[in-house]
Amino acid sequence: MPSSTMPPTDGPHLDSEQRQALIARMRRIEGQARAVERMITEDDTCERVLHQIAAMRGALSRVGAELVACQVAQEITGMPKADARRTLSYWMSRIGL
């Protein structure tokens, strides 16, 4: 579902299989967030809560990596090699690689 604060663009889009995989991953992350809330409510240890948060961050990073891969793959298709390298370098710097 598109965000109400960001208008849709004509940029790259996920294919159906990618979309379903990311939706499933986001639903797992949502479940992890509910678990963290429950752990805090039930006064679980800080270490256990932090462990769960680290798992959530890793899962969110993987979602982001999939989206960057989608963007880059569609941007560099048909580009000359030098332009493709610059584009790849740009996106890698955007995500901190």
C-alpha positions, 0 to 999 in steps of 0.5 A, a space after each residue: 500500500 503506497 504511503 499517503 505522504 509520498 506520491 508514487 513515482 515512475 521508478 522501478 517496482 518489485 515483481 510479484 514474487 519479490 513483493 510477496 517475499 517482502 510483505 512476508 518479511 515485514 509481517 515477521 518484523 511486525 510480529 517481532 515488534 509486538 514481541 518487544 512490546 510484550 517483553 517490555 510490558 512483562 519486564 523481561 531483561 534488557 539483554 533479551 529485549 536488545 537481542 530481539 531488537 537486533 534481530 528486527 534491525 537485521 531483518 529491516 536491513 535485509 528488506 532495505 537491501 532487497 529494495 536497493 537491489 531492485 532499484 540498482 538492477 533496473 537502473 543499470 540495465 542497458 547502461 554502459 559499464 562505466 555508468 553502471 559502476 557509478 550508479 552502483 557506487 552511488 547506491 552503495 554509498 547511500 546504504 553505507 557500503 
